[in-house]
Each structure stands twice: as C-alpha cells, then as structure tokens.
Amino acid sequence: MDTVDYDISTEEAAALWQFVDRLDDGHWPGFDDLAEELGDDVLALVQSLEDKG
C-alpha cells in the first residue's frame, strides 16, 4: 500500500489549487501548459507533490 504525505507547503497548496481551477474549467493541462501559464517554478512544486503521493 502506498503512503501519502499530506504535509504540503503553502506554495504546493497554491499550485494544487491553480491546477484544480483549470480542471474545474474543463481543461486538462499538461506540465508544459502549467509552466507556460504559471511559470517554470510550478513544475518543481508539481514534482514535489507527486513525490509525496
């Protein structure tokens, strides 16, 4: 069974909600789309979230 680390930073939470907003709008952005819209820094935050499970 995989474990999930629910301890996320403020920046990770902001990136997550920006992603959720895009899903709510009917978009399924890829990493390149997110980087273009939100800046390259978002990719490190997304990777960090993915690593946490």
Secondary structure, DSSP 8 states (H G I E B T S, - for coil): ---------HHHHHHHHHHHHHHHTT----HHHHHHHH-THHHHHHHHHHHH-
